[in-house]
Amino acid sequence: MPGRGRSSFNKRQKERSRQDNQREKLERKAQRKLEKQTSPSEDAEDSSPDFSAVAEQWALPGSIPDSSTDE
């Protein structure tokens, strides 16, 4: 029965790959959890960025009154 060997090898290889992916995923999850616990005060500043500068850059000309207009 020579056909059995190849399928068994493929199954083992697939299962090994699945376990490796699961282990990597758990490691990434644990890393994110540690980062979240160790630096909540540092991320608080970045979590609420000031969008006023972006709004001014994306605004159409004349839509935001500014002091630099020559009217």
C-alpha positions as CSV (number, residue, x, y, z in Angstrom):
1,M,0.0,0.0,0.0
2,P,2.3,2.7,-1.2
3,G,-0.4,5.4,-1.3
4,R,-0.7,5.6,2.5
5,G,2.7,7.1,3.1
6,R,2.3,10.3,1.1
7,S,-1.1,11.3,2.5
8,S,0.0,10.7,6.1
9,F,3.1,12.9,5.5
10,N,0.9,15.6,4.1
11,K,-1.5,15.4,7.0
12,R,1.4,15.6,9.5
13,Q,2.9,18.6,7.6
14,K,-0.5,20.4,7.5
15,E,-1.1,19.8,11.2
16,R,2.4,21.0,12.0
17,S,1.8,24.2,10.0
18,R,-1.5,24.7,11.7
19,Q,0.1,24.4,15.1
20,D,2.9,26.8,14.2
21,N,0.4,29.4,13.0
22,Q,-1.6,29.0,16.1
23,R,1.5,29.4,18.3
24,E,2.5,32.6,16.4
25,K,-0.9,34.0,16.7
26,L,-1.0,33.4,20.5
27,E,2.5,35.0,20.8
28,R,1.3,38.1,18.9
29,K,-1.8,38.3,21.1
30,A,0.3,38.1,24.3
31,Q,2.7,40.7,23.0
32,R,-0.2,43.1,22.2
33,K,-1.6,42.5,25.7
34,L,1.8,43.3,27.3
35,E,2.2,46.4,25.3
36,K,-1.3,47.6,26.2
37,Q,-0.6,47.0,29.9
38,T,2.8,48.6,30.1
39,S,2.1,51.9,28.3
40,P,-1.5,53.0,28.6
41,S,-0.5,56.6,29.5
42,E,1.8,57.0,26.4
43,D,-0.8,55.7,24.0
44,A,-3.5,58.0,25.5
45,E,-1.9,61.0,23.9
46,D,-1.7,59.3,20.5
47,S,-5.3,57.8,20.7
48,S,-6.9,61.2,20.4
49,P,-5.0,63.1,17.7
50,D,-5.7,66.7,16.8
51,F,-7.6,66.6,13.4
52,S,-7.8,70.4,13.1
53,A,-4.5,70.5,11.1
54,V,-5.7,67.8,8.8
55,A,-9.1,69.5,8.3
56,E,-7.3,72.7,7.3
57,Q,-5.1,70.8,4.8
58,W,-8.0,69.0,3.2
59,A,-10.5,71.9,3.1
60,L,-11.4,73.6,-0.1
61,P,-10.0,77.0,-0.7
62,G,-12.3,79.6,0.7
63,S,-14.2,77.2,3.0
64,I,-12.3,78.0,6.1
65,P,-11.9,81.7,6.9
66,D,-8.3,82.5,7.7
67,S,-6.4,85.8,8.2
68,S,-4.1,85.3,5.2
69,T,-6.8,86.1,2.5
70,D,-6.3,89.3,0.6
71,E,-10.0,90.4,0.2
